[in-house]
Amino acid sequence: MSEETVPQQGGTGQPKGLLQQMEELMAALNADLSALDADLQAAGDAPRRPGEEEQVG
């Protein structure tokens, strides 16, 4: 495996462990989902335009 394919941690030259990578990805995913949920909640509070139908499913 080349050095280009191994993620580096800061400036230490130590590769990140798989668990640490997964924790960082999960934290980023949770932050993105929280932002998306806030956007959807705000959009749900907005009045609907005439002719716009609610999709169920």
Protein Blocks (a to p, Z undefined) as FASTA:
>chain_A
ZZklpccehjnopacdfklmmmmmmmmmmmmmmmmmmmmmmmmmpccdehiacdeZZ
